[in-house]
Amino acid sequence: MDLAFTSCKIKFLYCKNRFMRSATWEAKATEDGNMTSALYEVYENLAKNEVRFICTGMTRTTEEECANEKMLGIYADSFIEEYKHLTQMVHGYGAKS
């Protein structure tokens, strides 16, 4: 159990502990894949609660490939600012994304 609370390094990525959240599908994005306040809240809660390595949820890289409704998107430059905000937010709590 103590091992979970020890730091680790994966290549150049250093994490304070070994708690990781893998990619899932939250169904909280807009229909076209944009972040929502509910989605930001999910990631903020993870970071606040000491999850130190966070993989964002299932994300489509083309507009047409939406496998599930309300799935995140990153198929256009218009998504960049949303992901920057997310990254800065979780990094503010010491998490990596």
C-alpha positions in Angstrom: 0.0 0.0 0.0 2.8 2.4 0.8 4.2 2.1 -2.7 1.1 3.9 -4.1 2.1 7.0 -2.2 5.7 7.1 -3.4 6.9 9.2 -6.3 7.7 7.8 -9.7 9.3 8.8 -12.9 8.3 7.6 -16.4 10.9 8.8 -18.9 10.8 12.6 -18.3 7.5 12.7 -16.4 7.9 12.9 -12.6 4.8 12.3 -10.4 4.5 12.9 -6.7 2.5 9.6 -6.2 1.4 6.7 -8.3 -2.3 7.5 -8.6 -3.4 7.6 -12.2 -6.7 8.1 -13.9 -6.9 6.3 -17.2 -8.9 7.6 -20.2 -12.6 7.0 -19.9 -15.8 8.3 -21.5 -17.6 10.8 -19.3 -20.4 11.8 -21.8 -20.0 15.4 -20.5 -18.7 17.2 -23.6 -21.0 19.2 -25.9 -22.3 17.4 -29.0 -19.4 18.7 -31.1 -16.8 17.7 -28.5 -16.2 20.9 -26.6 -15.3 21.0 -22.9 -18.1 21.9 -20.4 -18.0 23.1 -16.9 -19.1 19.7 -15.7 -16.2 18.1 -17.5 -13.7 20.7 -16.1 -15.1 19.8 -12.6 -14.4 16.1 -13.1 -10.7 16.8 -13.9 -10.4 19.5 -11.2 -11.8 17.1 -8.5 -9.3 14.4 -9.6 -6.4 16.8 -9.4 -7.6 18.3 -6.0 -7.7 14.8 -4.6 -4.1 13.9 -5.3 -4.5 12.0 -8.6 -1.2 13.0 -10.1 -1.4 11.5 -13.6 -4.6 12.2 -15.5 -5.3 10.9 -19.0 -8.2 12.8 -20.6 -11.3 10.9 -21.6 -12.0 9.2 -24.9 -11.4 11.9 -27.6 -12.1 12.0 -31.3 -9.5 13.3 -33.7 -11.9 13.8 -36.6 -15.3 15.4 -36.6 -16.9 12.3 -38.2 -15.5 9.7 -35.8 -17.8 10.2 -32.8 -18.1 6.7 -31.4 -20.2 7.9 -28.4 -22.4 10.9 -27.8 -20.9 13.9 -25.9 -17.4 12.6 -26.6 -14.4 15.0 -26.3 -13.0 16.4 -29.5 -9.6 17.7 -30.6 -10.1 17.7 -34.4 -9.7 21.5 -34.9 -7.6 24.3 -33.7 -10.6 25.8 -31.9 -10.1 23.2 -29.2 -6.6 24.3 -28.2 -7.6 27.0 -25.7 -9.9 24.5 -23.9 -7.1 22.0 -23.5 -4.7 24.7 -22.4 -7.2 25.8 -19.7 -7.6 22.2 -18.6 -3.8 21.6 -18.5 -3.1 24.8 -16.5 -5.9 23.9 -14.1 -4.7 20.4 -13.2 -1.1 21.5 -13.2 -2.1 24.1 -10.6 -2.9 21.3 -8.3 0.3 19.4 -9.0 -1.2 16.9 -11.4 0.1 16.0 -14.9 -2.2 15.6 -17.9 
